[in-house]
Amino acid sequence: MLVNFKEMLMKAKKEKYAVPHLNINDLEWTKYILEKCNELQVPVILGVSEGAAKYMGGYNAVSGMVKGLIKDLNITIPVCLHVDHGSTKDACIKAIDAGFTSVMIDASRHDLEENIKITKEVVDYAHERGVSVEAEVGHIGGTEDNITSSATNATLEDCLTLYNNTGIDSLAPALGSVHGFYKGEPNLDFETMKTINENLPIPLVLHGGTGIPDDKIKKAISCGISKININTDLQSVWSKAVRKYLEENKDVYDPRKIIGSGETAIKTRIEEIVTLFGTKL
């Protein structure tokens, strides 16, 4: 069933596990993720970046695809369809109107006052329609849709100010993680993470989950992280499997066989992720 993330993340916050946010890039990836999470009986958040939405035809196309797959595959777990790093209010509104159940408005590139203004406008529109909203404080560095940016860590004061003035449902505080592959050892600020979690009533989100060692993932969850975003990780295991298949099957041209050759790798990795996160219904 298609839902917003409020109930699933509040349960995760209370019981100290994390819900996987797995980015989708096409119909096959969406199908694999839904099938595996349904098999494991865990909730899942399907993340859609603006770039991925455009690639798949637009928000209406993505929404229709996800709803159709949930029905045709008899998916019974809670599924949240979420905009990942919506850059503008208009982008979030388009997704909401298309049937997305959750959006992230990322106005973190602005100063805090402007971040609050933009985020509050999205929250007002979303909450009237039963849609959950995630925001970001500080700035998570790395690469998103081929745009490279530097990181700026969040503070407790800024997190509280944003929450108190917007009514957001979850928050991604920038605390040392980056998008894409890490160049060196991830340096997460667990002390600030724990302090923010203890003072904020809403769930916290960790972006840039790819490449963070398992022990640090577990520590982040113990410090209050309730949602962890994974994208590059699945892209990496899928592409390796497909390259191997093509190398061993040079005469194959059927796109279904080529794309599908990465299915086992993705599903295996999802099970490992869910086990690491301790995810449950």
SULNORNOR-V413745 format. One record per residue. RES is the residue in three letters. PSI is psi in radians with two decimals (* if undefined). NEAR is the number of other ideal C-beta (glycine too) atoms within 12 Angstrom. Layout:
BEGIN
res-><RES,RES>
psi-><PSI,PSI>
near-><NEAR,NEAR>
END
This chain:
BEGIN
res-><MET,LEU,VAL,ASN,PHE,LYS,GLU,MET,LEU,MET,LYS,ALA,LYS,LYS,GLU,LYS,TYR,ALA,VAL,PRO,HIS,LEU,ASN,ILE,ASN,ASP,LEU,GLU,TRP,THR,LYS,TYR,ILE,LEU,GLU,LYS,CYS,ASN,GLU,LEU,GLN,VAL,PRO,VAL,ILE,LEU,GLY,VAL,SER,GLU,GLY,ALA,ALA,LYS,TYR,MET,GLY,GLY,TYR,ASN,ALA,VAL,SER,GLY,MET,VAL,LYS,GLY,LEU,ILE,LYS,ASP,LEU,ASN,ILE,THR,ILE,PRO,VAL,CYS,LEU,HIS,VAL,ASP,HIS,GLY,SER,THR,LYS,ASP,ALA,CYS,ILE,LYS,ALA,ILE,ASP,ALA,GLY,PHE,THR,SER,VAL,MET,ILE,ASP,ALA,SER,ARG,HIS,ASP,LEU,GLU,GLU,ASN,ILE,LYS,ILE,THR,LYS,GLU,VAL,VAL,ASP,TYR,ALA,HIS,GLU,ARG,GLY,VAL,SER,VAL,GLU,ALA,GLU,VAL,GLY,HIS,ILE,GLY,GLY,THR,GLU,ASP,ASN,ILE,THR,SER,SER,ALA,THR,ASN,ALA,THR,LEU,GLU,ASP,CYS,LEU,THR,LEU,TYR,ASN,ASN,THR,GLY,ILE,ASP,SER,LEU,ALA,PRO,ALA,LEU,GLY,SER,VAL,HIS,GLY,PHE,TYR,LYS,GLY,GLU,PRO,ASN,LEU,ASP,PHE,GLU,THR,MET,LYS,THR,ILE,ASN,GLU,ASN,LEU,PRO,ILE,PRO,LEU,VAL,LEU,HIS,GLY,GLY,THR,GLY,ILE,PRO,ASP,ASP,LYS,ILE,LYS,LYS,ALA,ILE,SER,CYS,GLY,ILE,SER,LYS,ILE,ASN,ILE,ASN,THR,ASP,LEU,GLN,SER,VAL,TRP,SER,LYS,ALA,VAL,ARG,LYS,TYR,LEU,GLU,GLU,ASN,LYS,ASP,VAL,TYR,ASP,PRO,ARG,LYS,ILE,ILE,GLY,SER,GLY,GLU,THR,ALA,ILE,LYS,THR,ARG,ILE,GLU,GLU,ILE,VAL,THR,LEU,PHE,GLY,THR,LYS,LEU>
psi-><2.53,2.14,2.93,3.08,0.02,-0.94,-0.77,-0.63,-0.59,-0.63,-0.73,-0.71,-0.77,-0.72,0.04,1.00,3.09,2.50,2.30,2.30,1.88,2.08,2.44,2.61,-0.29,-3.12,-0.76,-0.81,-0.75,-0.78,-0.81,-0.79,-0.81,-0.79,-0.81,-0.76,-0.60,-0.70,-0.74,-0.21,1.00,2.61,2.74,2.56,2.08,1.94,2.38,1.92,2.86,-0.67,-0.74,-0.67,-0.76,-0.75,-0.68,0.02,-0.18,2.94,-0.66,-0.71,-0.77,-0.80,-0.80,-0.71,-0.84,-0.80,-0.70,-0.73,-0.71,-0.72,-0.87,-0.52,0.01,0.86,2.19,-0.18,2.79,2.23,2.24,2.25,1.98,2.32,2.16,2.04,0.96,2.17,-0.32,2.81,-0.74,-0.70,-0.74,-0.72,-0.73,-0.73,-0.77,-0.80,-0.41,-0.15,0.11,2.51,-0.04,2.60,2.60,2.11,2.00,1.59,0.42,-0.27,-0.28,2.96,2.92,-0.70,-0.78,-0.63,-0.81,-0.79,-0.88,-0.76,-0.74,-0.67,-0.70,-0.76,-0.80,-0.77,-0.75,-0.82,-0.54,-0.35,0.24,0.42,2.36,2.73,2.30,2.55,3.03,2.47,2.48,-2.81,2.17,2.11,-3.05,-2.69,2.19,2.11,0.78,0.29,2.05,2.37,2.76,2.81,2.58,2.08,2.63,2.80,2.74,-0.76,-0.80,-0.66,-0.83,-0.71,-0.77,-0.82,-0.85,-0.42,0.03,-0.56,0.51,2.82,-0.35,2.82,2.37,1.66,2.27,2.01,0.61,-0.15,2.83,2.77,2.56,-2.83,2.50,2.46,1.49,-2.99,2.28,2.38,1.41,2.45,1.47,-0.58,-0.83,-0.66,-0.85,-0.72,-0.75,-0.78,-0.69,-0.38,-0.10,2.27,-0.10,2.80,2.62,2.62,2.41,1.99,2.80,0.78,-0.34,2.26,-0.09,2.20,2.62,-0.69,-0.59,-0.56,-0.82,-0.67,-0.68,-0.72,-0.72,-0.40,0.07,0.05,2.22,-0.17,2.26,2.23,2.23,2.20,-1.10,-0.64,-0.90,-0.64,-0.69,-0.85,-0.63,-0.84,-0.63,-0.74,-0.72,-0.74,-0.72,-0.77,-0.78,-0.64,-0.62,-0.21,1.18,-0.32,-0.10,2.32,-0.14,2.03,-0.49,-0.68,-0.67,-0.93,-0.73,-0.27,-0.22,0.02,-0.88,-0.71,-0.77,-0.81,-0.65,-0.76,-0.65,-0.75,-0.69,-0.71,-0.84,-0.73,-0.77,-0.73,-0.32,0.45,2.46,2.88,*>
near-><23,32,27,33,44,34,25,39,42,22,23,38,32,17,21,24,33,45,49,50,50,47,45,43,34,30,27,28,40,38,29,37,48,42,28,34,41,27,20,26,17,35,42,47,51,49,49,50,38,33,24,33,38,18,20,28,17,22,33,21,25,38,33,23,34,41,25,19,30,32,16,16,24,13,30,20,32,33,40,44,44,54,50,45,43,41,30,23,29,20,32,41,27,28,44,36,21,29,30,44,35,49,52,48,50,42,38,39,25,23,18,30,16,18,34,29,21,35,43,27,29,41,36,22,26,38,23,15,23,21,37,40,49,49,50,48,44,37,33,38,29,31,26,33,25,12,18,14,26,17,28,24,28,39,22,27,19,31,41,25,25,42,34,20,23,34,25,47,41,52,50,48,49,38,45,31,43,35,41,29,20,25,13,9,14,33,20,39,26,29,18,30,37,24,22,38,33,17,22,34,24,36,40,51,54,49,51,43,44,32,25,37,17,19,15,29,34,23,25,43,37,24,28,39,44,45,46,45,48,45,42,32,34,39,29,21,30,36,22,21,27,27,17,17,24,21,14,14,16,9,11,17,10,13,14,15,18,25,25,25,28,31,27,21,29,41,30,22,33,34,25,22,37,32,21,28,40,24,38,23,21>
END
